[in-house]
Amino acid sequence: MASWGCPHEINGICTKINDLNCDPGMKGCVLAGRYFFLSSDDKNERRREKQERSTPENDNEPPA
């Protein structure tokens, strides 16, 4: 099993986001919107928005 360590997390505190408790995927986190989180659907909202923007709107129309 592989592990990953965030360079902004020191002793459970996020030095990037106002020294709050580290919560991977929280607003402002470098992981937010880039990865899917099983622990919280709120953290996946930004990722879904990005996917909706990248999906063509005319998927249901046949090619001309």
Secondary structure, DSSP 4 states (H G I P E B T S, - for coil): ------TTEETTEETTTTTEEP-TT-TT-TTTTTS--SS-SGGGHHHHHHHHHHS-TTTTSPP-
